[in-house]
Amino acid sequence: MLDFLVSNAIAADTAAATQEAAAPGFEGLLFPIALIVIFYFLLIRPQQKRNKEHKQLVAGAKKGDEIVTNGGLLGKITEVDDHFITLEIAPNTSVQVIKTSISTVMPKGTYASAGKAKK
């Protein structure tokens, strides 16, 4: 007969504990804030740095530079336009690629030594 009173007491105690847990306060915000800070320093900031370096690389591309594109083409820049560059990939063979496809600038002589290695 008193079983229904005991279950009400347990339910009331559980509801009070739930209300205390539902209002975490400042301590509840520490973990999400720390997580955001960690993501910023480990993911976002390095990516922004790489993007800035790539923009400088693309802006500094000039005639005569030897480059490798994202597609793996090695060649020498013969013309530079606002958005495109003309790349000599073999004697009398040129292709036009978008400037942002530049992956790296190679040291002088790389293009000539790669052509000699094929022969």
N, C-alpha and C positions, 0 to 999 in steps of 0.2 A: 503494500500500500504506500509506502514512503519512497518507492523507486522513482516515481515521477518527480518528486521534490529534489532528489539527488541529481537527476539529469538536468533540471533547471539550474541548479547551483553550478554545475560544471559548465553549462552553456553560458551563464553570466560571467564566470571567471574567464572563459575563452574569449568572449566578446570584449572584455576589458583589456586583455592582453593584446588583442588584435588592434584595438584603438591606439594603444601605446606604440605598437610597431608601425602603424600607418603614418604616424607623424615623426619622421626620422630627424628632421632639423638639419643643421649644418653638417653633421657627421655623415649623413646620407649623400651629400653632394661631393664629398672628398674623392671618392673613387671615380665617379665620372669625370671630374675635373682633371684628376691625375691621368686618367686614360687619354683624354684629349691632348694634354701636354705631351705625353709620351708619343702619341701619333704624330703630333706636329714636328717634334725633333727627330723622329726616326723615319718618317715617310714624306711628309709635305715639304719640309725645308730642304732636304737633299734634292728632291725632284725640281723644286724651283731653282736651285743652284745649277743643276744640269741644263735646264731650259735656258737660263741666262747665258751660260757658256756656249750653248749651241747657237743662240741668236748672234753672239759675237763672232763665232766661227763663220756663220753664213754671211754676216755683214762684211767681214774682212776678206772674203774670197775675191781674188783678183786674177787677171790674165797671167798665165804662166805657172800658177799653182798646180801641184799634182795632188789629186784627191781620190778618195774612194767614196762611192755612193752607198746608200743603204742597200741597194740591190747587188752590191759587190763589184760594180764597174770601177776599174782603175784607169785614170786618164789624166790628161793635161787640159786645163781650161784655156780655150782659145777666144771666147767671147763671154762678156758678162752683161746681162740685161737686168731690168728691175726684178723680174720674177724667175727668169730662166738663165741657165748657163749652157754654153756649147762646149762639149767635152770631146777631145780627140782621144779615141780609144785604140786606134791603130793608124798607121800611115794612110792618109787620104780617107779616113773613116771617122766621121764625127756624129755625135748624138746630142740632142738637146734634152736637158733634164731640168726639173724644177730645183731652185736653189736650196730649198729645205731638205732635199734628199742627200745633201752632203753629210757624210758620216765623219770622216777624218781628213785632215790635210797631211799628206805624206811628205817625208824629207825629199829635197831636190835629188833627182837622179833615180828615183824609184821606178818611174814610168819607163825610162830608158833601159834600166837593168832588167825589168820584167819582159821587155820586148826582146832583149838579147837571149834571155833564158829560154824563150820559145823556140828559137832556131836551133 
